[in-house]
Amino acid sequence: MNRNFMTTISVSTLIIVSGMANASADPTYAVLDANGNVTNIIVCGSFCAGGTVGPGGDRAVLQVTADPQTGENRGGYWQGPGTTTYDSNTGVFTMNSPQPVTNSATETDANGNEISSTVTINSGKSVSFTAQDVSGSTPKLTDLGYRDSSGATVKVTRKYIQDELAQSKSESMTLVQRMTQVELTEAARAENKTLIIENIMSVVRLLNTWIKTVQGEIK
């Protein structure tokens, strides 16, 4: 089947950099719970230098230094409770984006039917960094990709003309975790999703790096 691709893709922001109020020469510290989860980020100077903050003595670790030229605070990295952790042994922060990612594409098949495919990945990618990585003039974040537990939804709709009337057929699937292309195809076949199977390559392209790769797998 010949297809003319007219693809529109919109992807949510990978990370959020939290803007902080400027404070002369004060860096950003991450406040941790007992399990290494970041519960907040704060602008803090000598008050946090001892490694704790607040009446409860919560642990505080340096995340982003102040700008050495201007002395201004340069913000920090956190996307709310449950999104960011800190490894005391390596000094590495890991931040998981909670924002969903939606990609869509519209195609026209050989019969002139319009095929619309939409995928939504329930959470964004993860990144890791150290305080040194994000304290320079150009922050360096390591892209860790999607977590294996990141679920997704897939929907494919075909619009066509039958008996001079506009008709449409839609199929959708809920994917509870990342899959390979072969696993996705088998799951669609098991649910008898013929429309999704016919357009599986479009769906795979939209899922992009959410799709797990296996060495030797033919794309």
Phi and psi in degrees as a GROMACS rama.xvg file:
@    title "Ramachandran Plot"
@    xaxis  label "Phi"
@    yaxis  label "Psi"
@TYPE xy
-82.807  141.65  ASN-2
-138.427  137.513  ARG-3
-101.677  119.668  ASN-4
-91.3949  128.71  PHE-5
-127.997  92.0415  MET-6
-104.908  130.304  THR-7
-120.733  121.294  THR-8
-122.585  130.705  ILE-9
-125.031  125.976  SER-10
-122.639  133.231  VAL-11
-71.2599  162.431  SER-12
-61.71  137.596  THR-13
-65.6965  -45.7785  LEU-14
-138.156  165.546  ILE-15
-120.09  127.978  ILE-16
-98.6282  116.538  VAL-17
-77.3652  120.858  SER-18
-74.371  135.858  GLY-19
-118.831  153.308  MET-20
-63.5958  139.999  ALA-21
-64.8168  137.231  ASN-22
-143.614  122.913  ALA-23
-55.1029  118.437  SER-24
62.3112  10.4953  ALA-25
-93.8786  126.699  ASP-26
-84.3894  178.573  PRO-27
-100.369  130.619  THR-28
-112.595  148.101  TYR-29
-99.5061  131.383  ALA-30
-93.5105  130.406  VAL-31
-115.339  150.782  LEU-32
-92.1911  -175.618  ASP-33
-65.689  -19.496  ALA-34
-99.0161  6.76298  ASN-35
85.1996  10.534  GLY-36
-81.639  135.15  ASN-37
-77.5096  120.346  VAL-38
-100.625  -13.2981  THR-39
-173.911  164.181  ASN-40
-127.26  139.991  ILE-41
-138.322  152.446  ILE-42
-82.6732  121.375  VAL-43
-151.67  134.916  CYS-44
-104.981  -121.142  GLY-45
-63.0209  -23.3786  SER-46
-61.9094  -28.5573  PHE-47
-103.072  -3.26574  CYS-48
-60.8654  -25.3324  ALA-49
-81.1269  -3.71818  GLY-50
96.3778  1.61382  GLY-51
-134.4  163.383  THR-52
-151.68  149.139  VAL-53
82.1871  167.516  GLY-54
-64.6178  -25.8936  PRO-55
-85.6819  -5.14836  GLY-56
69.5566  33.864  GLY-57
-59.9194  144.7  ASP-58
-70.7418  139.365  ARG-59
-129.434  130.362  ALA-60
-124.464  145.581  VAL-61
-62.9122  133.377  LEU-62
-114.757  -51.2381  GLN-63
-135.828  126.108  VAL-64
-74.4465  160.741  THR-65
-71.7149  158.04  ALA-66
-63.7946  121.869  ASP-67
-68.8056  -19.8822  PRO-68
-87.0157  -44.784  GLN-69
-101.915  -18.7739  THR-70
77.2332  5.88686  GLY-71
-84.6497  148.747  GLU-72
-66.6374  142.88  ASN-73
-111.948  21.7132  ARG-74
80.0663  -170.105  GLY-75
-156.83  -178.081  GLY-76
-125.445  114.518  TYR-77
-170.825  142.304  TRP-78
-125.747  28.875  GLN-79
104.255  171.132  GLY-80
-55.0363  137.371  PRO-81
81.6818  5.80857  GLY-82
-102.98  -21.4792  THR-83
-135.065  136.921  THR-84
-127.533  163.865  THR-85
-133.122  130.976  TYR-86
-98.1143  110.988  ASP-87
-64.5061  -28.5794  SER-88
-73.9406  -34.938  ASN-89
-108.563  -14.8995  THR-90
73.1176  22.1488  GLY-91
-101.755  130.6  VAL-92
-91.9486  140.442  PHE-93
-123.235  123.825  THR-94
-119.991  126.186  MET-95
-105.644  124.489  ASN-96
-75.766  126.24  SER-97
-85.3958  -4.39838  PRO-98
-78.0683  130.158  GLN-99
-68.2111  154.487  PRO-100
-117.611  123.51  VAL-101
-118.292  125.665  THR-102
-121.768  143.542  ASN-103
-143.202  156.607  SER-104
-150.282  147.513  ALA-105
-121.828  130.951  THR-106
-127.141  157.492  GLU-107
-119.848  122.195  THR-108
-85.0853  -178.061  ASP-109
-64.4279  -22.3557  ALA-110
-93.1059  4.94939  ASN-111
83.1583  7.85677  GLY-112
-78.2204  141.972  ASN-113
-90.8164  125.082  GLU-114
-112.394  119.176  ILE-115
-112.431  127.34  SER-116
-121.406  136.089  SER-117
-137.242  133.283  THR-118
-125.025  142.425  VAL-119
-127.425  118.964  THR-120
-92.4575  125.888  ILE-121
-65.161  -25.7782  ASN-122
-143.082  155.483  SER-123
-80.5579  -169.38  GLY-124
-77.2235  167.762  LYS-125
-107.991  148.789  SER-126
-131.63  157.098  VAL-127
-130.015  155.444  SER-128
-167.789  159.889  PHE-129
-110.605  169.138  THR-130
-59.3996  -36.9666  ALA-131
-66.0395  -36.3972  GLN-132
-61.9263  -35.8934  ASP-133
-107.365  10.4453  VAL-134
-103.222  2.78632  SER-135
-90.1706  -174.428  GLY-136
-67.946  -28.7755  SER-137
-123.803  105.06  THR-138
-58.6599  140.237  PRO-139
-116.63  113.919  LYS-140
-115.063  132.533  LEU-141
-90.3327  120.525  THR-142
-76.9106  117.214  ASP-143
-96.9976  -2.90062  LEU-144
77.5795  -164.211  GLY-145
-86.4655  143.806  TYR-146
-68.909  147.757  ARG-147
-60.2742  -26.0895  ASP-148
-83.5238  -0.39892  SER-149
-69.1267  115.922  SER-150
-83.9812  172.885  GLY-151
-155.471  159.96  ALA-152
-123.007  147.402  THR-153
-128.314  136.639  VAL-154
-140.176  131.895  LYS-155
-126.901  131.98  VAL-156
-127.738  133.104  THR-157
-112.142  127.385  ARG-158
-106.433  129.708  LYS-159
-147.734  169.491  TYR-160
-107.673  126.333  ILE-161
-135.302  125.592  GLN-162
54.4801  40.1479  ASP-163
65.336  14.5966  GLU-164
-117.036  141.449  LEU-165
-71.8361  128.361  ALA-166
-126.852  163.376  GLN-167
-148.899  152.005  SER-168
-133.811  133.198  LYS-169
-128.197  146.604  SER-170
-135.504  145.432  GLU-171
-139.379  157.273  SER-172
-140.605  147.994  MET-173
-110.199  123.487  THR-174
-108.541  119.902  LEU-175
-82.1575  -15.9415  VAL-176
-157.537  169.467  GLN-177
-61.9308  147.95  ARG-178
-137.093  162.351  MET-179
-81.8724  169.156  THR-180
-60.5372  -40.898  GLN-181
-63.6943  -44.3099  VAL-182
-63.1928  -39.3379  GLU-183
-63.9317  -44.37  LEU-184
-62.5416  -42.7814  THR-185
-65.4474  -38.1977  GLU-186
-65.3913  -41.118  ALA-187
-65.0849  -39.5007  ALA-188
-66.3608  -39.3385  ARG-189
-64.2838  -30.5149  ALA-190
-94.9022  6.76513  GLU-191
56.5066  43.389  ASN-192
-91.9814  78.7959  LYS-193
-65.4409  -37.7537  THR-194
-66.7363  -40.3601  LEU-195
-66.2432  -40.8198  ILE-196
-62.2903  -41.8168  ILE-197
-62.1783  -26.7174  GLU-198
-117.409  29.4094  ASN-199
-62.4207  -34.3314  ILE-200
-69.2015  -34.4947  MET-201
-64.6492  -42.4793  SER-202
-63.4086  -43.1553  VAL-203
-62.4733  -42.2755  VAL-204
-62.1485  -38.3626  ARG-205
-72.0032  -36.3863  LEU-206
-70.4847  -27.9602  LEU-207
52.6755  -123.705  ASN-208
-74.8618  -3.23226  THR-209
-65.2403  -32.3415  TRP-210
-66.5779  126.919  ILE-211
-75.7039  141.761  LYS-212
-104.97  145.145  THR-213
-123.116  133.605  VAL-214
-57.7501  127.369  GLN-215
91.2092  -5.6511  GLY-216
-72.481  134.67  GLU-217
-87.9682  125.8  ILE-218
